[in-house]
Amino acid sequence: DWSFSLFYSPTSQLPYPLPGIAYVWKPDETFEAKIGLPPGIEWRPNDDWEITFNYFPLVNVNAMVRRRLADKLWLFGGYRTDTQIYFLADRLIEKERFYVFDQRAGIGLDQHIGSGFSLEFLASYLFDRELFQGTSFTSGRTDVIEFDPGLGLSLQLLWRR
């Protein structure tokens, strides 16, 4: 099967429409690979393990391994980059944006509580964290603030459909 898509966000690192085309290869119920743009892999070797990897240009990466510990309790670990981009209300330069970037490696527990809801606890090591203004992610940076690496803890109530 082929997957066709169009991605657009005026605040993204590539702020214009991006076509996506990927061949979805699914040789069996345990493995699926999206070969193209954006690429991704999902592998479930059995009912107790899940391994996923996704990439979206330019720097968005998400890799995760999940292991079922009990009927509705999962242990998970992974790595991801996180980029958030915002328009500035009083910007003097039209192309200027506010960027938030970090990388994180984490481990956590996910308890399914019913009706699509789950409670997730996550401990992460955050690094390469910075805030800045600029006209692009890779150049024209001003007002750069870098943070020391450190521990991040979160507890979330999630709803997945």
C-alpha positions as CSV (number, residue, x, y, z in Angstrom):
1,D,0.0,0.0,0.0
2,W,1.0,3.6,-0.6
3,S,0.5,6.5,1.8
4,F,0.2,10.0,0.4
5,S,0.1,13.1,2.7
6,L,0.6,16.8,2.8
7,F,2.1,18.5,5.9
8,Y,1.9,22.2,6.6
9,S,2.5,24.3,9.6
10,P,3.4,28.0,9.3
11,T,5.6,27.7,12.4
12,S,7.5,24.5,11.4
13,Q,11.2,24.3,10.6
14,L,10.1,24.0,6.9
15,P,7.2,26.5,6.8
16,Y,5.7,25.5,3.5
17,P,3.6,22.6,2.4
18,L,5.6,19.3,2.3
19,P,4.4,16.4,0.3
20,G,4.8,13.0,1.9
21,I,4.9,9.7,0.1
22,A,5.7,6.3,1.7
23,Y,5.3,2.7,0.8
24,V,3.7,0.9,3.7
25,W,5.2,-2.6,3.9
26,K,3.4,-4.9,6.2
27,P,4.6,-8.5,5.7
28,D,2.6,-9.7,8.7
29,E,0.6,-8.5,11.7
30,T,3.7,-7.9,13.8
31,F,5.7,-5.6,11.5
32,E,5.0,-2.4,9.6
33,A,7.5,-0.1,7.8
34,K,6.8,3.2,6.2
35,I,9.5,3.5,3.5
36,G,9.6,7.1,2.2
37,L,8.8,10.4,3.8
38,P,8.1,10.4,6.7
39,P,9.7,7.1,7.5
40,G,8.7,4.9,10.4
41,I,8.8,1.3,11.8
42,E,6.5,-0.5,14.2
43,W,7.4,-4.0,15.4
44,R,5.4,-6.1,17.8
45,P,7.3,-9.4,18.1
46,N,4.6,-10.7,20.5
47,D,1.8,-9.3,22.7
48,D,4.2,-8.1,25.4
49,W,6.7,-6.1,23.3
50,E,6.4,-3.0,21.0
51,I,9.2,-1.2,19.3
52,T,8.6,2.0,17.3
53,F,10.7,4.5,15.4
54,N,9.6,7.7,13.6
55,Y,11.4,10.5,11.9
56,F,10.1,13.8,10.5
57,P,12.4,16.3,8.9
58,L,14.4,18.1,10.0
59,V,15.2,17.1,13.6
60,N,12.1,15.3,14.9
61,V,13.0,11.8,16.1
62,N,11.0,9.4,18.3
63,A,12.2,5.9,19.3
64,M,10.4,3.8,21.9
65,V,10.4,0.3,23.4
66,R,7.4,-0.9,25.4
67,R,7.1,-4.0,27.6
68,R,3.9,-5.3,29.1
69,L,4.3,-6.0,32.8
70,A,0.7,-6.9,33.6
71,D,-2.6,-6.8,31.8
72,K,-2.9,-3.0,31.7
73,L,0.6,-1.9,32.9
74,W,3.4,-1.2,30.5
75,L,7.1,-0.2,31.1
76,F,8.5,1.9,28.4
77,G,11.8,3.7,27.5
78,G,12.9,5.8,24.6
79,Y,14.6,8.8,23.1
80,R,13.0,11.8,21.3
81,T,13.8,15.3,20.2
82,D,11.2,17.9,20.8
83,T,11.0,21.1,18.8
84,Q,8.3,23.7,19.4
85,I,8.1,26.9,17.4
86,Y,5.9,30.0,18.1
87,F,5.1,33.3,16.4
88,L,6.2,36.3,18.4
89,A,3.3,38.8,18.9
90,D,5.5,42.0,18.7
91,R,8.1,40.8,16.3
92,L,9.9,43.4,14.2
93,I,11.0,40.9,11.6
94,E,8.1,39.0,10.0
95,K,10.1,35.7,9.8
96,E,11.3,35.7,13.4
97,R,10.0,32.9,15.6
98,F,10.6,31.7,19.2
99,Y,12.1,28.2,19.3
100,V,12.1,25.6,22.1
101,F,14.4,22.6,21.5
102,D,15.5,19.6,23.6
103,Q,16.5,16.0,23.5
104,R,15.4,13.5,26.1
105,A,16.0,9.9,27.0
106,G,13.4,8.5,29.4
107,I,11.8,5.5,31.2
108,G,8.3,5.3,32.6
109,L,5.2,3.4,33.4
110,D,1.9,3.5,31.6
111,Q,-1.2,2.2,33.4
112,H,-4.4,1.9,31.3
113,I,-7.4,2.8,33.4
114,G,-10.2,2.3,30.9
115,S,-12.3,4.1,28.2
116,G,-9.1,5.1,26.4
117,F,-7.5,6.8,29.4
118,S,-4.2,6.0,30.9
119,L,-1.9,7.4,33.7
120,E,1.7,7.8,32.7
121,F,4.7,8.5,34.9
122,L,7.9,9.4,33.1
123,A,11.4,10.1,34.4
124,S,13.6,11.7,31.7
125,Y,17.2,12.9,31.3
126,L,16.8,16.1,29.3
127,F,19.8,17.5,27.4
128,D,20.8,19.9,24.6
129,R,18.0,22.2,25.8
130,E,17.8,25.7,24.4
131,L,15.4,28.6,23.8
132,F,16.1,31.2,21.2
133,Q,14.6,33.7,18.7
134,G,15.5,33.4,15.1
135,T,14.5,33.5,11.5
136,S,15.2,29.8,11.1
137,F,16.2,26.8,13.3
138,T,19.7,26.7,11.9
139,S,20.7,30.3,11.5
140,G,19.9,33.9,12.6
141,R,19.7,33.0,16.3
142,T,19.4,35.7,18.9
143,D,18.7,35.7,22.6
144,V,19.9,32.1,23.1
145,I,19.3,30.6,26.5
146,E,20.9,27.2,27.1
147,F,20.0,24.9,30.0
148,D,22.2,22.4,31.8
149,P,21.2,18.8,31.3
150,G,19.0,17.4,34.1
151,L,16.2,15.2,35.3
152,G,12.6,15.8,34.3
153,L,9.6,14.1,36.0
154,S,6.1,14.0,34.7
155,L,2.7,12.5,35.6
156,Q,0.1,12.7,32.9
157,L,-3.5,11.6,32.4
158,L,-3.7,10.7,28.7
159,W,-6.6,9.9,26.4
160,R,-6.0,7.8,23.3
161,R,-8.7,6.9,20.9
